Amino acid sequence: MIWQREDEPLWEYAAHFSHEYSRCPETNDRAAYGAFKSGLQSSHFRYLVHSSNWRTYDELMKQAVIHAKAEYFNSKSGPSARQ
């Protein structure tokens, strides 16, 4: 089981999870979806995953990329990023 560390950004967790998933060809998408969801730290994205109607692992990972990009750019939007 892969868990997102408390200080681990979503993009890093998603990349780590995807890498490990690719090494387990016998794992089906449904199991991967559940494992990814279970390993998420409490966050807005975790809430979205639990309340969404995303059905496939591919849909989940596409949304993870979108939200990871937003998380990254929002972390860079402090006063020093505007200078």
Secondary structure, 3 states (H helix, E strand, C coil): CCCCCCCCCHHHHHHHHHHHHHCCCCCCHHHHHHHHHHHCCCCHHHHHHHHCCCCCHHHHHHHHHHHHHHHHHHHCCCHHHHC
